[in-house]
Amino acid sequence: MVCYVNNLPHEAAEQQLLQELLAGLGLAQPHGLAVALNDAVVPRAEWATCAVQPHDRLTIIRATQGG
């Protein structure tokens, strides 16, 4: 199935869990990450149970430090 990650098409398995999708993107370490699914923020505690559906839109934001 196709979903969209930061506005780019991404091929994912059917009913893939958000946590699995993030790990596949090399984002296994959740520190500093925020994820929105179809414009609604998904709490980190729900990543392991939240299934991504076809054509869902994920926005992934990574906090950075700097001055």
N, CA, C, O and CB atoms as a CASP TS submission, in Angstrom:
PFRMAT TS
TARGET T0000
AUTHOR 0000-0000-0000
METHOD Language model
MODEL 1
PARENT N/A
ATOM      1  N   MET     1       0.844  -1.177   0.000  1.00  0.00           N
ATOM      2  CA  MET     1       0.000   0.000   0.000  1.00  0.00           C
ATOM      3  C   MET     1       0.887   1.237   0.000  1.00  0.00           C
ATOM      4  O   MET     1       2.067   1.184   0.347  1.00  0.00           O
ATOM      5  CB  MET     1      -0.959  -0.001   1.217  1.00  0.00           C
ATOM      6  N   VAL     2       0.297   2.325  -0.390  1.00  0.00           N
ATOM      7  CA  VAL     2       1.043   3.590  -0.410  1.00  0.00           C
ATOM      8  C   VAL     2       0.491   4.505   0.678  1.00  0.00           C
ATOM      9  O   VAL     2      -0.719   4.693   0.810  1.00  0.00           O
ATOM     10  CB  VAL     2       0.953   4.279  -1.815  1.00  0.00           C
ATOM     11  N   CYS     3       1.405   5.061   1.442  1.00  0.00           N
ATOM     12  CA  CYS     3       1.063   6.136   2.362  1.00  0.00           C
ATOM     13  C   CYS     3       2.023   7.284   2.031  1.00  0.00           C
ATOM     14  O   CYS     3       2.889   7.138   1.168  1.00  0.00           O
ATOM     15  CB  CYS     3       1.172   5.678   3.894  1.00  0.00           C
ATOM     16  N   TYR     4       1.877   8.370   2.681  1.00  0.00           N
ATOM     17  CA  TYR     4       2.721   9.542   2.393  1.00  0.00           C
ATOM     18  C   TYR     4       3.460   9.960   3.653  1.00  0.00           C
ATOM     19  O   TYR     4       2.855  10.212   4.695  1.00  0.00           O
ATOM     20  CB  TYR     4       1.871  10.725   1.846  1.00  0.00           C
ATOM     21  N   VAL     5       4.765  10.028   3.537  1.00  0.00           N
ATOM     22  CA  VAL     5       5.613  10.421   4.662  1.00  0.00           C
ATOM     23  C   VAL     5       6.230  11.765   4.304  1.00  0.00           C
ATOM     24  O   VAL     5       7.009  11.873   3.357  1.00  0.00           O
ATOM     25  CB  VAL     5       6.724   9.337   4.971  1.00  0.00           C
ATOM     26  N   ASN     6       5.881  12.760   5.053  1.00  0.00           N
ATOM     27  CA  ASN     6       6.351  14.122   4.789  1.00  0.00           C
ATOM     28  C   ASN     6       6.135  14.489   3.320  1.00  0.00           C
ATOM     29  O   ASN     6       7.018  15.026   2.652  1.00  0.00           O
ATOM     30  CB  ASN     6       7.843  14.261   5.162  1.00  0.00           C
ATOM     31  N   ASN     7       4.936  14.182   2.848  1.00  0.00           N
ATOM     32  CA  ASN     7       4.471  14.502   1.499  1.00  0.00           C
ATOM     33  C   ASN     7       5.114  13.698   0.379  1.00  0.00           C
ATOM     34  O   ASN     7       4.918  14.020  -0.793  1.00  0.00           O
ATOM     35  CB  ASN     7       4.701  15.929   1.239  1.00  0.00           C
ATOM     36  N   LEU     8       5.876  12.659   0.709  1.00  0.00           N
ATOM     37  CA  LEU     8       6.470  11.804  -0.314  1.00  0.00           C
ATOM     38  C   LEU     8       5.818  10.432  -0.252  1.00  0.00           C
ATOM     39  O   LEU     8       5.600   9.911   0.842  1.00  0.00           O
ATOM     40  CB  LEU     8       8.008  11.693  -0.128  1.00  0.00           C
ATOM     41  N   PRO     9       5.495   9.824  -1.410  1.00  0.00           N
ATOM     42  CA  PRO     9       4.905   8.492  -1.387  1.00  0.00           C
ATOM     43  C   PRO     9       5.864   7.487  -0.765  1.00  0.00           C
ATOM     44  O   PRO     9       7.075   7.538  -0.980  1.00  0.00           O
ATOM     45  CB  PRO     9       4.520   8.053  -2.800  1.00  0.00           C
ATOM     46  N   HIS    10       5.293   6.573   0.011  1.00  0.00           N
ATOM     47  CA  HIS    10       6.089   5.552   0.695  1.00  0.00           C
ATOM     48  C   HIS    10       5.332   4.239   0.627  1.00  0.00           C
ATOM     49  O   HIS    10       4.151   4.176   0.966  1.00  0.00           O
ATOM     50  CB  HIS    10       6.388   5.951   2.179  1.00  0.00           C
ATOM     51  N   GLU    11       6.015   3.189   0.187  1.00  0.00           N
ATOM     52  CA  GLU    11       5.401   1.867   0.123  1.00  0.00           C
ATOM     53  C   GLU    11       5.511   1.212   1.507  1.00  0.00           C
ATOM     54  O   GLU    11       6.594   1.130   2.086  1.00  0.00           O
ATOM     55  CB  GLU    11       6.083   0.980  -0.981  1.00  0.00           C
ATOM     56  N   ALA    12       4.373   0.751   2.016  1.00  0.00           N
ATOM     57  CA  ALA    12       4.344   0.122   3.344  1.00  0.00           C
ATOM     58  C   ALA    12       3.472  -1.116   3.271  1.00  0.00           C
ATOM     59  O   ALA    12       2.624  -1.248   2.388  1.00  0.00           O
ATOM     60  CB  ALA    12       3.815   1.111   4.436  1.00  0.00           C
ATOM     61  N   ALA    13       3.692  -2.018   4.211  1.00  0.00           N
ATOM     62  CA  ALA    13       2.875  -3.236   4.295  1.00  0.00           C
ATOM     63  C   ALA    13       1.468  -2.871   4.755  1.00  0.00           C
ATOM     64  O   ALA    13       1.273  -1.878   5.455  1.00  0.00           O
ATOM     65  CB  ALA    13       3.515  -4.274   5.265  1.00  0.00           C
ATOM     66  N   GLU    14       0.490  -3.681   4.357  1.00  0.00           N
ATOM     67  CA  GLU    14      -0.887  -3.468   4.816  1.00  0.00           C
ATOM     68  C   GLU    14      -0.923  -3.540   6.341  1.00  0.00           C
ATOM     69  O   GLU    14      -0.287  -4.400   6.950  1.00  0.00           O
ATOM     70  CB  GLU    14      -1.857  -4.523   4.189  1.00  0.00           C
ATOM     71  N   GLN    15      -1.660  -2.644   6.931  1.00  0.00           N
ATOM     72  CA  GLN    15      -1.835  -2.599   8.390  1.00  0.00           C
ATOM     73  C   GLN    15      -0.504  -2.476   9.145  1.00  0.00           C
ATOM     74  O   GLN    15      -0.396  -2.924  10.287  1.00  0.00           O
ATOM     75  CB  GLN    15      -2.571  -3.848   8.857  1.00  0.00           C
ATOM     76  N   GLN    16       0.488  -1.883   8.523  1.00  0.00           N
ATOM     77  CA  GLN    16       1.776  -1.732   9.188  1.00  0.00           C
ATOM     78  C   GLN    16       1.636  -0.795  10.373  1.00  0.00           C
ATOM     79  O   GLN    16       1.004   0.258  10.289  1.00  0.00           O
ATOM     80  CB  GLN    16       2.843  -1.208   8.208  1.00  0.00           C
ATOM     81  N   LEU    17       2.239  -1.203  11.472  1.00  0.00           N
ATOM     82  CA  LEU    17       2.179  -0.371  12.667  1.00  0.00           C
ATOM     83  C   LEU    17       3.114   0.822  12.508  1.00  0.00           C
ATOM     84  O   LEU    17       4.167   0.735  11.877  1.00  0.00           O
ATOM     85  CB  LEU    17       2.547  -1.189  13.926  1.00  0.00           C
ATOM     86  N   LEU    18       2.705   1.912  13.087  1.00  0.00           N
ATOM     87  CA  LEU    18       3.484   3.143  12.984  1.00  0.00           C
ATOM     88  C   LEU    18       4.905   2.933  13.492  1.00  0.00           C
ATOM     89  O   LEU    18       5.861   3.421  12.890  1.00  0.00           O
ATOM     90  CB  LEU    18       2.807   4.271  13.765  1.00  0.00           C
ATOM     91  N   GLN    19       5.042   2.217  14.586  1.00  0.00           N
ATOM     92  CA  GLN    19       6.373   1.976  15.148  1.00  0.00           C
ATOM     93  C   GLN    19       7.247   1.194  14.155  1.00  0.00           C
ATOM     94  O   GLN    19       8.440   1.470  14.028  1.00  0.00           O
ATOM     95  CB  GLN    19       6.261   1.204  16.489  1.00  0.00           C
ATOM     96  N   GLU    20       6.660   0.233  13.461  1.00  0.00           N
ATOM     97  CA  GLU    20       7.409  -0.541  12.463  1.00  0.00           C
ATOM     98  C   GLU    20       7.803   0.330  11.283  1.00  0.00           C
ATOM     99  O   GLU    20       8.915   0.228  10.763  1.00  0.00           O
ATOM    100  CB  GLU    20       6.581  -1.738  11.975  1.00  0.00           C
ATOM    101  N   LEU    21       6.896   1.174  10.874  1.00  0.00           N
ATOM    102  CA  LEU    21       7.192   2.065   9.754  1.00  0.00           C
ATOM    103  C   LEU    21       8.339   3.004  10.108  1.00  0.00           C
ATOM    104  O   LEU    21       9.237   3.230   9.297  1.00  0.00           O
ATOM    105  CB  LEU    21       5.944   2.874   9.360  1.00  0.00           C
ATOM    106  N   LEU    22       8.306   3.545  11.315  1.00  0.00           N
ATOM    107  CA  LEU    22       9.382   4.443  11.749  1.00  0.00           C
ATOM    108  C   LEU    22      10.713   3.706  11.798  1.00  0.00           C
ATOM    109  O   LEU    22      11.739   4.246  11.384  1.00  0.00           O
ATOM    110  CB  LEU    22       9.060   5.044  13.126  1.00  0.00           C
ATOM    111  N   ALA    23      10.700   2.469  12.305  1.00  0.00           N
ATOM    112  CA  ALA    23      11.938   1.681  12.362  1.00  0.00           C
ATOM    113  C   ALA    23      12.471   1.442  10.955  1.00  0.00           C
ATOM    114  O   ALA    23      13.679   1.505  10.729  1.00  0.00           O
ATOM    115  CB  ALA    23      11.699   0.330  13.084  1.00  0.00           C
ATOM    116  N   GLY    24      11.576   1.169  10.010  1.00  0.00           N
ATOM    117  CA  GLY    24      11.984   0.964   8.624  1.00  0.00           C
ATOM    118  C   GLY    24      12.592   2.199   7.997  1.00  0.00           C
ATOM    119  O   GLY    24      13.370   2.111   7.048  1.00  0.00           O
ATOM    120  N   LEU    25      12.236   3.336   8.529  1.00  0.00           N
ATOM    121  CA  LEU    25      12.801   4.606   8.046  1.00  0.00           C
ATOM    122  C   LEU    25      14.090   4.973   8.785  1.00  0.00           C
ATOM    123  O   LEU    25      14.666   6.039   8.567  1.00  0.00           O
ATOM    124  CB  LEU    25      11.774   5.736   8.204  1.00  0.00           C
ATOM    125  N   GLY    26      14.531   4.065   9.667  1.00  0.00           N
ATOM    126  CA  GLY    26      15.742   4.340  10.436  1.00  0.00           C
ATOM    127  C   GLY    26      15.493   5.263  11.605  1.00  0.00           C
ATOM    128  O   GLY    26      16.418   5.902  12.108  1.00  0.00           O
ATOM    129  N   LEU    27      14.250   5.337  12.040  1.00  0.00           N
ATOM    130  CA  LEU    27      13.872   6.220  13.148  1.00  0.00           C
ATOM    131  C   LEU    27      13.442   5.394  14.353  1.00  0.00           C
ATOM    132  O   LEU    27      12.400   5.656  14.953  1.00  0.00           O
ATOM    133  CB  LEU    27      12.737   7.179  12.723  1.00  0.00           C
ATOM    134  N   ALA    28      14.243   4.403  14.701  1.00  0.00           N
ATOM    135  CA  ALA    28      13.896   3.520  15.808  1.00  0.00           C
ATOM    136  C   ALA    28      14.009   4.212  17.157  1.00  0.00           C
ATOM    137  O   ALA    28      13.340   3.821  18.113  1.00  0.00           O
ATOM    138  CB  ALA    28      14.780   2.298  15.789  1.00  0.00           C
ATOM    139  N   GLN    29      14.845   5.233  17.244  1.00  0.00           N
ATOM    140  CA  GLN    29      14.996   5.969  18.497  1.00  0.00           C
ATOM    141  C   GLN    29      13.956   7.088  18.510  1.00  0.00           C
ATOM    142  O   GLN    29      14.052   8.027  17.720  1.00  0.00           O
ATOM    143  CB  GLN    29      16.457   6.542  18.656  1.00  0.00           C
ATOM    144  N   PRO    30      12.965   7.001  19.397  1.00  0.00           N
ATOM    145  CA  PRO    30      11.868   7.969  19.364  1.00  0.00           C
ATOM    146  C   PRO    30      12.189   9.323  19.992  1.00  0.00           C
ATOM    147  O   PRO    30      11.388  10.253  19.894  1.00  0.00           O
ATOM    148  CB  PRO    30      10.690   7.390  20.052  1.00  0.00           C
ATOM    149  N   HIS    31      13.345   9.446  20.634  1.00  0.00           N
ATOM    150  CA  HIS    31      13.654  10.704  21.304  1.00  0.00           C
ATOM    151  C   HIS    31      13.733  11.848  20.292  1.00  0.00           C
ATOM    152  O   HIS    31      14.446  11.766  19.292  1.00  0.00           O
ATOM    153  CB  HIS    31      14.976  10.587  22.084  1.00  0.00           C
ATOM    154  N   GLY    32      13.000  12.890  20.570  1.00  0.00           N
ATOM    155  CA  GLY    32      13.024  14.066  19.721  1.00  0.00           C
ATOM    156  C   GLY    32      12.137  13.967  18.495  1.00  0.00           C
ATOM    157  O   GLY    32      12.190  14.834  17.623  1.00  0.00           O
ATOM    158  N   LEU    33      11.320  12.921  18.414  1.00  0.00           N
ATOM    159  CA  LEU    33      10.429  12.764  17.265  1.00  0.00           C
ATOM    160  C   LEU    33       9.000  13.111  17.649  1.00  0.00           C
ATOM    161  O   LEU    33       8.547  12.821  18.757  1.00  0.00           O
ATOM    162  CB  LEU    33      10.498  11.331  16.715  1.00  0.00           C
ATOM    163  N   ALA    34       8.317  13.724  16.732  1.00  0.00           N
ATOM    164  CA  ALA    34       6.877  13.921  16.847  1.00  0.00           C
ATOM    165  C   ALA    34       6.266  13.432  15.536  1.00  0.00           C
ATOM    166  O   ALA    34       6.797  13.678  14.453  1.00  0.00           O
ATOM    167  CB  ALA    34       6.506  15.438  17.140  1.00  0.00           C
ATOM    168  N   VAL    35       5.148  12.741  15.661  1.00  0.00           N
ATOM    169  CA  VAL    35       4.509  12.171  14.479  1.00  0.00           C
ATOM    170  C   VAL    35       3.041  12.575  14.464  1.00  0.00           C
ATOM    171  O   VAL    35       2.337  12.462  15.468  1.00  0.00           O
ATOM    172  CB  VAL    35       4.657  10.624  14.454  1.00  0.00           C
ATOM    173  N   ALA    36       2.599  13.045  13.311  1.00  0.00           N
ATOM    174  CA  ALA    36       1.181  13.333  13.110  1.00  0.00           C
ATOM    175  C   ALA    36       0.671  12.415  12.010  1.00  0.00           C
ATOM    176  O   ALA    36       1.343  12.209  10.999  1.00  0.00           O
ATOM    177  CB  ALA    36       0.944  14.841  12.746  1.00  0.00           C
ATOM    178  N   LEU    37      -0.495  11.878  12.207  1.00  0.00           N
ATOM    179  CA  LEU    37      -1.147  11.012  11.231  1.00  0.00           C
ATOM    180  C   LEU    37      -2.407  11.718  10.776  1.00  0.00           C
ATOM    181  O   LEU    37      -3.330  11.929  11.563  1.00  0.00           O
ATOM    182  CB  LEU    37      -1.468   9.595  11.827  1.00  0.00           C
ATOM    183  N   ASN    38      -2.446  12.078   9.518  1.00  0.00           N
ATOM    184  CA  ASN    38      -3.581  12.832   8.958  1.00  0.00           C
ATOM    185  C   ASN    38      -3.872  14.084   9.792  1.00  0.00           C
ATOM    186  O   ASN    38      -5.020  14.386  10.120  1.00  0.00           O
ATOM    187  CB  ASN    38      -4.843  11.936   8.888  1.00  0.00           C
ATOM    188  N   ASP    39      -2.813  14.786  10.116  1.00  0.00           N
ATOM    189  CA  ASP    39      -2.851  16.068  10.838  1.00  0.00           C
ATOM    190  C   ASP    39      -3.215  15.972  12.315  1.00  0.00           C
ATOM    191  O   ASP    39      -3.474  16.996  12.947  1.00  0.00           O
ATOM    192  CB  ASP    39      -3.820  16.969  10.176  1.00  0.00           C
ATOM    193  N   ALA    40      -3.241  14.768  12.877  1.00  0.00           N
ATOM    194  CA  ALA    40      -3.490  14.595  14.315  1.00  0.00           C
ATOM    195  C   ALA    40      -2.248  13.973  14.948  1.00  0.00           C
ATOM    196  O   ALA    40      -1.775  12.928  14.499  1.00  0.00           O
ATOM    197  CB  ALA    40      -4.760  13.701  14.574  1.00  0.00           C
ATOM    198  N   VAL    41      -1.729  14.606  15.976  1.00  0.00           N
ATOM    199  CA  VAL    41      -0.538  14.096  16.642  1.00  0.00           C
ATOM    200  C   VAL    41      -0.848  12.737  17.272  1.00  0.00           C
ATOM    201  O   VAL    41      -1.880  12.551  17.917  1.00  0.00           O
ATOM    202  CB  VAL    41      -0.034  15.099  17.716  1.00  0.00           C
ATOM    203  N   VAL    42       0.076  11.792  17.065  1.00  0.00           N
ATOM    204  CA  VAL    42      -0.065  10.457  17.645  1.00  0.00           C
ATOM    205  C   VAL    42       0.867  10.387  18.852  1.00  0.00           C
ATOM    206  O   VAL    42       2.082  10.501  18.692  1.00  0.00           O
ATOM    207  CB  VAL    42       0.266   9.321  16.591  1.00  0.00           C
ATOM    208  N   PRO    43       0.325  10.203  20.057  1.00  0.00           N
ATOM    209  CA  PRO    43       1.190  10.090  21.229  1.00  0.00           C
ATOM    210  C   PRO    43       2.145   8.898  21.087  1.00  0.00           C
ATOM    211  O   PRO    43       1.776   7.857  20.543  1.00  0.00           O
ATOM    212  CB  PRO    43       0.343   9.946  22.509  1.00  0.00           C
ATOM    213  N   ARG    44       3.345   9.063  21.570  1.00  0.00           N
ATOM    214  CA  ARG    44       4.358   8.017  21.453  1.00  0.00           C
ATOM    215  C   ARG    44       3.850   6.688  22.013  1.00  0.00           C
ATOM    216  O   ARG    44       4.182   5.631  21.475  1.00  0.00           O
ATOM    217  CB  ARG    44       5.641   8.437  22.178  1.00  0.00           C
ATOM    218  N   ALA    45       3.064   6.722  23.066  1.00  0.00           N
ATOM    219  CA  ALA    45       2.543   5.495  23.686  1.00  0.00           C
ATOM    220  C   ALA    45       1.643   4.710  22.731  1.00  0.00           C
ATOM    221  O   ALA    45       1.401   3.523  22.950  1.00  0.00           O
ATOM    222  CB  ALA    45       1.768   5.838  24.960  1.00  0.00           C
ATOM    223  N   GLU    46       1.146   5.355  21.677  1.00  0.00           N
ATOM    224  CA  GLU    46       0.251   4.683  20.725  1.00  0.00           C
ATOM    225  C   GLU    46       0.957   4.225  19.455  1.00  0.00           C
ATOM    226  O   GLU    46       0.327   3.600  18.602  1.00  0.00           O
ATOM    227  CB  GLU    46      -0.883   5.603  20.356  1.00  0.00           C
ATOM    228  N   TRP    47       2.225   4.513  19.309  1.00  0.00           N
ATOM    229  CA  TRP    47       2.941   4.152  18.094  1.00  0.00           C
ATOM    230  C   TRP    47       2.950   2.647  17.859  1.00  0.00           C
ATOM    231  O   TRP    47       2.885   2.203  16.713  1.00  0.00           O
ATOM    232  CB  TRP    47       4.358   4.669  18.156  1.00  0.00           C
ATOM    233  N   ALA    48       3.030   1.856  18.926  1.00  0.00           N
ATOM    234  CA  ALA    48       3.112   0.397  18.787  1.00  0.00           C
ATOM    235  C   ALA    48       1.777  -0.235  18.423  1.00  0.00           C
ATOM    236  O   ALA    48       1.739  -1.406  18.044  1.00  0.00           O
ATOM    237  CB  ALA    48       3.622  -0.217  20.072  1.00  0.00           C
ATOM    238  N   THR    49       0.691   0.503  18.526  1.00  0.00           N
ATOM    239  CA  THR    49      -0.632  -0.065  18.238  1.00  0.00           C
ATOM    240  C   THR    49      -1.355   0.663  17.115  1.00  0.00           C
ATOM    241  O   THR    49      -2.429   0.236  16.693  1.00  0.00           O
ATOM    242  CB  THR    49      -1.486  -0.038  19.484  1.00  0.00           C
ATOM    243  N   CYS    50      -0.788   1.744  16.632  1.00  0.00           N
ATOM    244  CA  CYS    50      -1.436   2.551  15.590  1.00  0.00           C
ATOM    245  C   CYS    50      -1.078   1.985  14.215  1.00  0.00           C
ATOM    246  O   CYS    50       0.089   2.006  13.822  1.00  0.00           O
ATOM    247  CB  CYS    50      -1.009   4.052  15.696  1.00  0.00           C
ATOM    248  N   ALA    51      -2.070   1.482  13.485  1.00  0.00           N
ATOM    249  CA  ALA    51      -1.840   0.922  12.151  1.00  0.00           C
ATOM    250  C   ALA    51      -2.026   2.010  11.103  1.00  0.00           C
ATOM    251  O   ALA    51      -2.962   2.808  11.161  1.00  0.00           O
ATOM    252  CB  ALA    51      -2.797  -0.269  11.875  1.00  0.00           C
ATOM    253  N   VAL    52      -1.113   2.017  10.152  1.00  0.00           N
ATOM    254  CA  VAL    52      -1.178   2.979   9.055  1.00  0.00           C
ATOM    255  C   VAL    52      -2.082   2.398   7.967  1.00  0.00           C
ATOM    256  O   VAL    52      -1.980   1.218   7.631  1.00  0.00           O
ATOM    257  CB  VAL    52       0.256   3.303   8.490  1.00  0.00           C
ATOM    258  N   GLN    53      -2.949   3.218   7.434  1.00  0.00           N
ATOM    259  CA  GLN    53      -3.894   2.800   6.404  1.00  0.00           C
ATOM    260  C   GLN    53      -3.457   3.360   5.043  1.00  0.00           C
ATOM    261  O   GLN    53      -2.707   4.334   4.977  1.00  0.00           O
ATOM    262  CB  GLN    53      -5.334   3.273   6.758  1.00  0.00           C
ATOM    263  N   PRO    54      -3.934   2.733   3.957  1.00  0.00           N
ATOM    264  CA  PRO    54      -3.582   3.255   2.634  1.00  0.00           C
ATOM    265  C   PRO    54      -3.935   4.743   2.509  1.00  0.00           C
ATOM    266  O   PRO    54      -4.996   5.192   2.943  1.00  0.00           O
ATOM    267  CB  PRO    54      -4.299   2.449   1.538  1.00  0.00           C
ATOM    268  N   HIS    55      -3.032   5.467   1.916  1.00  0.00           N
ATOM    269  CA  HIS    55      -3.168   6.900   1.634  1.00  0.00           C
ATOM    270  C   HIS    55      -3.132   7.785   2.890  1.00  0.00           C
ATOM    271  O   HIS    55      -3.409   8.981   2.811  1.00  0.00           O
ATOM    272  CB  HIS    55      -4.459   7.143   0.894  1.00  0.00           C
ATOM    273  N   ASP    56      -2.795   7.206   4.036  1.00  0.00           N
ATOM    274  CA  ASP    56      -2.599   8.049   5.222  1.00  0.00           C
ATOM    275  C   ASP    56      -1.445   9.013   4.969  1.00  0.00           C
ATOM    276  O   ASP    56      -0.530   8.725   4.197  1.00  0.00           O
ATOM    277  CB  ASP    56      -2.320   7.180   6.490  1.00  0.00           C
ATOM    278  N   ARG    57      -1.508  10.139   5.623  1.00  0.00           N
ATOM    279  CA  ARG    57      -0.448  11.153   5.512  1.00  0.00           C
ATOM    280  C   ARG    57       0.253  11.285   6.856  1.00  0.00           C
ATOM    281  O   ARG    57      -0.348  11.691   7.851  1.00  0.00           O
ATOM    282  CB  ARG    57      -1.027  12.534   5.056  1.00  0.00           C
ATOM    283  N   LEU    58       1.537  10.933   6.866  1.00  0.00           N
ATOM    284  CA  LEU    58       2.347  11.033   8.084  1.00  0.00           C
ATOM    285  C   LEU    58       3.243  12.255   7.986  1.00  0.00           C
ATOM    286  O   LEU    58       3.865  12.509   6.955  1.00  0.00           O
ATOM    287  CB  LEU    58       3.196   9.746   8.305  1.00  0.00           C
ATOM    288  N   THR    59       3.295  12.989   9.051  1.00  0.00           N
ATOM    289  CA  THR    59       4.248  14.087   9.160  1.00  0.00           C
ATOM    290  C   THR    59       5.170  13.751  10.319  1.00  0.00           C
ATOM    291  O   THR    59       4.724  13.577  11.454  1.00  0.00           O
ATOM    292  CB  THR    59       3.528  15.478   9.372  1.00  0.00           C
ATOM    293  N   ILE    60       6.449  13.662  10.023  1.00  0.00           N
ATOM    294  CA  ILE    60       7.449  13.319  11.037  1.00  0.00           C
ATOM    295  C   ILE    60       8.342  14.525  11.230  1.00  0.00           C
ATOM    296  O   ILE    60       8.917  15.060  10.282  1.00  0.00           O
ATOM    297  CB  ILE    60       8.285  12.057  10.628  1.00  0.00           C
ATOM    298  N   ILE    61       8.442  14.937  12.472  1.00  0.00           N
ATOM    299  CA  ILE    61       9.265  16.099  12.811  1.00  0.00           C
ATOM    300  C   ILE    61      10.301  15.654  13.830  1.00  0.00           C
ATOM    301  O   ILE    61       9.979  15.018  14.833  1.00  0.00           O
ATOM    302  CB  ILE    61       8.394  17.284  13.368  1.00  0.00           C
ATOM    303  N   ARG    62      11.544  16.001  13.552  1.00  0.00           N
ATOM    304  CA  ARG    62      12.636  15.670  14.464  1.00  0.00           C
ATOM    305  C   ARG    62      13.176  16.964  15.052  1.00  0.00           C
ATOM    306  O   ARG    62      13.550  17.884  14.325  1.00  0.00           O
ATOM    307  CB  ARG    62      13.765  14.869  13.737  1.00  0.00           C
ATOM    308  N   ALA    63      13.211  17.020  16.375  1.00  0.00           N
ATOM    309  CA  ALA    63      13.769  18.185  17.062  1.00  0.00           C
ATOM    310  C   ALA    63      15.284  18.194  16.894  1.00  0.00           C
ATOM    311  O   ALA    63      15.934  17.149  16.928  1.00  0.00           O
ATOM    312  CB  ALA    63      13.385  18.183  18.568  1.00  0.00           C
ATOM    313  N   THR    64      15.820  19.371  16.717  1.00  0.00           N
ATOM    314  CA  THR    64      17.271  19.510  16.615  1.00  0.00           C
ATOM    315  C   THR    64      17.719  20.605  17.564  1.00  0.00           C
ATOM    316  O   THR    64      16.936  21.458  17.982  1.00  0.00           O
ATOM    317  CB  THR    64      17.711  19.826  15.156  1.00  0.00           C
ATOM    318  N   GLN    65      18.976  20.558  17.884  1.00  0.00           N
ATOM    319  CA  GLN    65      19.543  21.595  18.744  1.00  0.00           C
ATOM    320  C   GLN    65      20.452  22.474  17.905  1.00  0.00           C
ATOM    321  O   GLN    65      20.975  22.055  16.872  1.00  0.00           O
ATOM    322  CB  GLN    65      20.319  20.976  19.944  1.00  0.00           C
ATOM    323  N   GLY    66      20.620  23.641  18.350  1.00  0.00           N
ATOM    324  CA  GLY    66      21.531  24.533  17.653  1.00  0.00           C
ATOM    325  C   GLY    66      21.356  25.945  18.162  1.00  0.00           C
ATOM    326  O   GLY    66      20.432  26.234  18.922  1.00  0.00           O
ATOM    327  N   GLY    67      22.195  26.770  17.763  1.00  0.00           N
ATOM    328  CA  GLY    67      22.088  28.125  18.250  1.00  0.00           C
ATOM    329  C   GLY    67      22.329  29.140  17.187  1.00  0.00           C
ATOM    330  O   GLY    67      22.272  30.340  17.454  1.00  0.00           O
TER
END
